[in-house]
Amino acid sequence: MTASPGTRDVFYGIDTDLSDVDLSGRDLTEGWLSRSRLLGATLRNCSLVRAHVEEADFSEADLSGADLTKASGRGSVFRDARLHGTDLKAAELNRADFTGADLTSANLGDALLTRSTLARANLTNATADKAVLRNTILDEAQVRGLTGTVIGPISVIFRGQRTLLDGPDLEQWFNTRGARITRFHAREAS
């Protein structure tokens, strides 16, 4: 694909199998990977800024250092993926599955993760300034060193039952696990 002068190529890979492919360092800004399979793919330091990754499957992929700022990824799957230092700022990842994913030192600032699953995910030393975690499942997630403000409620197993935690209970759940999280209050924005 050749771009016109003053423009750049945009990657189109909708419904494509890119499993085990190495795309490290590639510029896939505004690219289209919706419904694609990237199982075990390597996307280290890859730019996926404003990319469309809706329902894409990144299971066991390595996205360490990747930039997914403002990516659209409703229903995407990151099971057991490695996302060390990945930038997910303002990404829309509602209903995404991060079960067992390693998000160590990731930036979740302003990310939309409503009804997503972060069960058994490692969020050690990640930042979550104004991350939206409404009804997000955090069962057995590692949150030591996670800092920031979140919008809840979150969904966890508490005393043997699925429970939504918000307000002081949300803060207590995070902070007793070594995080430094506060619940975002709308008045803080003024």
Buried (B, 14 or more C-beta within 10 A) or exposed (E): EEEEEEEEEBBEBEEBEBBEBEBBEBBBBBBBBBBBBBBBBBBBBBBBBBBBBBBBBBBBBBBBBBBBBBBBBBBBBBBBBBBBBBBBBBBBBBBBBBBBBBBBBBBBBBBBBBBBBBBBBBBBBBBBBBBBBBBBBBBEBBBEBBBBBBBBBBBBEEEEEEBBBBEEBBBEBBBEBEBEBBBBEEEEEE
